[in-house]
Amino acid sequence: MQTVIIGWTLPTTRESGRPLPPEEIRHVRIELSADGGANYALLGDFAPAELQTTLPDLDFGEYLVRGLVADTKGRVSQPGFGTFEIVPPVDETPPGPVTITITFA
């Protein structure tokens, strides 16, 4: 299990290239997929002042994060993506001892 902090940066322009003032951003929707993007779970709709969220106790595996920005008129951006993997720690200790069994015939 691992705690992960997901952060994002707000866009400063629209798809047209014109400036996007911060006050025109309603929220950022962040979603998480543990199955390669087939299904997403909503992590939250975050106010523009919130630029990260913490996910405690995630299990080992590969994850895909999707973020969408909605403006104050309800227009939604194309998704932005991020990926990460949580792998079990490598055990660097030597193997345990062999068990010796002695029997008499």
N, C-alpha and C positions, 0 to 999 in steps of 0.2 A: 504494500500500500504506500501511496506517495501523495503528498500535497503539492498541487500545481497552481501557480499564479498565471493567469492569462491576461495579457495586456494588449491594448490597441491604441492606434493613433487616429484621430478624427481627420476626415478629408478636409482640404481647404479650397477645393474647386469642385464644380459640378462636372458631369460627363462632357458638357459642351466646352469646358475649359474656363468658364467664367467663375469668378470667386464665389465661394460658399461661406457666408458669414456664420460664425458659431451659433448665433441666436436663431438661425434658420434650421438647426438640427433639433429634431424632437427627441430621438433616442437611437441607441445602437442596440441591435438585437444580436445576442451571442448564443450560438447553438453548438452542441457537442455530439459527435458520432463516434461510436465504438465499433461500427461494422463497415468501415470504408466509405461512408457517405450514403448508404442505403436508407438509413433512418437517422434523424437528429432529435436530440432532446433540448428543449429550451432551457438555457441557463439564466436568461433574464433579458429584460428590456432596460437598458441602463441610460440614465440621464447623461447629457453631454459632459458634465463635470466628472463623471465616473469613468476612469480609464483602465480599470482592471477588476478582475474578480478572482476569488480564491476557491479552488475545488479541493476539499480535504478527502483523504482516504480513497484515492483512485486506485483501482486494481491494475495489475500488470497488463500491458497490451498497447496497441497502436490507436491513436485518437486523431480525429479530424475536427478542427474548429472552424465554424463558419460565422462570419459577421456581416450584418446588413445595416445600413444607415437609413433612417427615415427622416424626411424633412417635415417642417411644420404644416405642409400642405398634403401630407400622406404619400409623397413620392418616395419610392424605395430604391436604393442603389443596387448595383450588381454585387454579388457576394465577394467578400475577401476571405481567403482561406489560410489556415496554418495547421501544421501537423506536429505531433510529438509522440514519443514512445516511452513507456515506462518498462524497464527491464528489471528482473530480479537481480539483486546484488550478487557478484561473483564471490564465491567462497574460496579464499586463497589458502585455507588451512590444508594440511595433508590429510589423507584418508585415515579413518579410525583403524585400530589394530585388527588383525586377523584373529578369528576365534579358533583356538586349537582344541581339538577333541581327541582324547586318548581312550582307546578301548582295549580290553584284553580278550584274546581269542581262546 
